[in-house]
Amino acid sequence: MAPANAMLILAMPEDLCLNYANTLSWRGSQTPSEKLHSLADILRWTEHSGLVRPAATQPLRRWSGAHQAEAAELFRQAIAIREAVFRIFSAIAVGASVPTKDFVALKAALANAPARNQLARLGERCGWWVESCAPSVAAVLAPVLWSAGDLMLNAPSRPIRCCANEECLWLFIDQSKNSTRRWCDMNSCGNRAKARRHYAKIRGHG
């Protein structure tokens, strides 16, 4: 039975925080591609990620419609968290020190996130019952924050990479056999790099 005043957050992939950071694509290009333009976009992203059922986000949707200025500020904070997550794991990917400012921001957000202390089961899936609370960036992004904290702890055994395409810069966990993966996707960035090398070779022999 569901606890009173609680929301179910289903089990999340360990790279959820990287997926959230990757909602801004082509970071190294002159025209980055932004997927998130409002709090409503973030709520849709959490639904499409399979973390929460659409009904669970309805109270936040109603709140944002009635409190547009506050919703805009919450969205600004959510994007600031995304950029902190990107900088943290970009640093980890190259063996650099995590920026203190970003670590502090993540730590503060996690401290305000709902507690994971009531395990739940929905069919064959597991998750957490979390207490519903006032709208905040910690409440909206709780699964992302948990993912970021867990992945930072597990980073020594989970190689984190940044796509070698300098225009892309997507983050991912390297699950290749020899931990030598360089591209976010061989069919996109990998093939682009291969095509550039081939073109340069042809020009070099021209």
PyMOL commands that set and color helices and strands:
alter all, ss='L'
color gray80, all
select helices_A, chain A and resi 16-21+39-48+54-66+68-93+100-112+137-140+142-157+186-204
alter helices_A, ss='H'
color red, helices_A
select strands_A, chain A and resi 6-10+24-25+33-34+119-122+125-131+160-162+171-173
alter strands_A, ss='S'
color yellow, strands_A
deselect
rebuild
show_as cartoon
